Amino acid sequence: MEFNFGSVAFILFAIAVVFVVKTINVVPQQHAWVVERLGKYHSTLGPGLNIVLPFIDRIAYKHILKEIPLDVPPQVCITRDNTQLSVDGILYFQVTDAMRASYGSSNYVAAITQLAQTTLRSVIGKMELDKTFEERDHINTSIVNAIDESAANWGVKVLRYEIKDLTPPREILHAMQAQITAEREKRALIAASEGRKQEQINIATGEREASIAKSEGEMQASINRAQGQAAAILSIAEASAEAIRKTAAAIQSPGGADAVNLKVAEQYVNAFAQLAKTNNSIIIPANMADIGGLIATAMNVVKSQIVHK
């Protein structure tokens, strides 16, 4: 039997290639590979070139260290006021310990999903229906805190939980819509009444300010009239006083007394003439010779007034 060295060389080359392939492992970035030696955990390979013992060591688990979104299936929850509510969400987690993620749970994804659902039912059960819509952040935070405590044993870090939909039954939706409509109509009526109230207030304020302005205008007009009348009276009095002073000065001047006698006589005669025109009878003085005496009496009065002034 002829020995074939070529076949032996090929077999040895193939064994060497397999040995090299089994020995050298390149781990991608953001990945972690768990190595078991003879069926027992040995080490965790990080990103880059890694060497293991072929046929003794084996890559048992490969984990991705990136943030992973996990869709939590919808489920029916019962609120505190006994209302059914369909809730679904999405959970974000990240593997932080490859060894725990490999041996802490047989399926950490399913474990996280179930824990998220049970925690969600528990949180929703403590709240009334209206509060579930108002406190989504509180629900998300409560679920993350509850899951993260248990997930730490599985080498997983729960980052956040977001509720996608909160869907109550159709009857509840109709009732809520009716309530919202009634509330909006109520707000509209309140706004309309507030508008009318403000309108009345504005009208009353305007009328009050107009009345005040009118009364102030009338008061100022009265003051102006009174001041005008006072100024007119003062001017007349000053003019009369000045006329009297000039008359007195004229009388005291040479020939002044004669002029006054003549003026008084003229006025006396004119007075009798006017009096005669206004009556059917003619009035004649009882004693025409007393005209000079009347004139003298009038002059005495004028003189006494001048002296008195």
Stockholm file with secondary structure:
# STOCKHOLM 1.0

chainA/1-309         MEFNFGSVAFILFAIAVVFVVKTINVVPQQHAWVVERLGKYHSTLGPGLNIVLPFIDRIAYKHILKEIPLDVPPQVCITRDNTQLSVDGILYFQVTDAMRASYGSSNYVAAITQLAQTTLRSVIGKMELDKTFEERDHINTSIVNAIDESAANWGVKVLRYEIKDLTPPREILHAMQAQITAEREKRALIAASEGRKQEQINIATGEREASIAKSEGEMQASINRAQGQAAAILSIAEASAEAIRKTAAAIQSPGGADAVNLKVAEQYVNAFAQLAKTNNSIIIPANMADIGGLIATAMNVVKSQIVHK
#=GR chainA/1-309 SS CCCCHHHHHHHHHHHHHHHHHHHEEEECTTEEEEEEETTEEEEEECSEEEECCTTTEEEEEEEECSCEEEEEEEEEEECTTSCEEEEEEEEEEEECCHHHHHHSCSCHHHHHHHHHHHHHHHHHHTSCHHHHHHCHHHHHHHHHHHHHHHHGGGTEEEEEEEEEEEECCHHHHHHHHHHHHHHHHHHHHHHHHHHHHHHHHHHHHHHHHHHHHHHHHHHHHHHHHHHHHHHHHHHHHHHHHHHHHHHHHHHHSTTHHHHHHHHHHHHHHHHHHHHHHTSSSCCCCSCGGGHHHHHHHHHHHHHHHHHHC
#=GC SS_cons         CCCCHHHHHHHHHHHHHHHHHHHEEEECTTEEEEEEETTEEEEEECSEEEECCTTTEEEEEEEECSCEEEEEEEEEEECTTSCEEEEEEEEEEEECCHHHHHHSCSCHHHHHHHHHHHHHHHHHHTSCHHHHHHCHHHHHHHHHHHHHHHHGGGTEEEEEEEEEEEECCHHHHHHHHHHHHHHHHHHHHHHHHHHHHHHHHHHHHHHHHHHHHHHHHHHHHHHHHHHHHHHHHHHHHHHHHHHHHHHHHHHHSTTHHHHHHHHHHHHHHHHHHHHHHTSSSCCCCSCGGGHHHHHHHHHHHHHHHHHHC
//
